[in-house]
Amino acid sequence: MIKSVFAATAALSVSAGAAFAGPYVNVEANSGWTGSDYNSTTTDLHVGYDGGLGETASSPDSGESDTVPSGKAGLGLSLTEALGAYGEVSFVGSGDEDLDRGYGAKLGVKYNF
């Protein structure tokens, strides 16, 4: 079943819906790898509301931090005015040459009401 979801979503091309403030439903498949070993795939269902955070949004200072190499790339496609498909690939380093780098892939569709 998951393979057919990936295939269908990939066939739609990968995308996010148009910029839109309002309620939405989002179905997303997230896969992960460590080095060349496949870990797992989870399918998420999100219901929410898109909108601006405003000037009062902030992140607290958490103290210690570590810097590791990471990156992501993605594509989005508006299928209709309210429906979009998207995909993303990502990696994050461990900061330790002896540990494998982690990889991820994400495919999803989002419907804005």
N, C-alpha and C positions, 0 to 999 in steps of 0.2 A: 504494500500500500504506500509506504513512504517513497519508494522508488517512483511510483506513478505520480505522486504529488510533486516530486522534484522534476520529473520529466515535463509534466503539464506546466509547472511554473516556469521552467527554463524555456519552454516553447513560447510562452507569452512574452519572453524577454524579461529582463529584470528591471524593476522600477519602484518608485514611490509615487503615490498619487499627487495630484496638483496641490499647490499650497492652498489650504482651505481651513478656516476656523469652524469648528463644530464637532459633533459626535462622530465616531468611527468604530469599525470592527476590523481587526487585523489578525490574520492567520499567518504564522511564520514557522518555518523549519530551520533549526540551528544544528549544525554538525561540527564536530571537533576532532582534531588529530593531534597527537604528540609525536613529533618526528614523522615517520611514515606509518605509524600505527593509528588506525581508526579507533576512536573512543566511543562515541555514541551520537545519536540524533534525538533531539527533543522537538516536539511540535507545541507551539504556544498559541493560545487564543487570547487576544487582548481586546477589551472594550474600553473606550476612553473618549476624551474630548481634546481636540487640538486647539491651541490658543497661545498667545504670547505670555511670557513670564513677567514682563514689566520690569521696572527699574529696581524693585526690591529683591529680586531673586539673587541669591549668592550661595557660595559653597563655604562651609566652615574650614578653618585652618586646622589640619589634623596632625601637625607636628612632623614626625619623621617621613622621609620619602626616599624612593629609589628610582633611578633612571635606567630603563631598559629599552632596547630597540623594539619598535612596533610599527605597524602600518595597516592600512585597510584601503580597499578600493571597492566601489560599488556602482551599480547602474540602476536607473529607474525609468519606468515607462508608464505614461498615462494611457490606459486602455479605453476609458470613457471619461466623462467629466468627474465622475464620482469613484471610479475603480482604477487602481494602479497595481502594478507588479514591480518587485524590486529584488535585487540580489547583492551580496557583499562577500568578499573574501578578506581574510585578515590573518595576521601573524603577530605573535609577541615573543620576544626573546626572554631568556631566563636571567640574563646578566652573568651567567656562569657557563663557560665554554664546555664544561663536562655534561651539561643538561641539554636535552633536546628542546628545540623551539616548538611552541604550540601554534597550531593552525586552526582556522575556523571558516565555515561557510554558512551563509544565510540566504534563504529564498523565502519570499512571502508575497501575499496579496493584501491590499488594504481597501476597504470600502468606506467612503465618507458619506454620511447621511445629509 
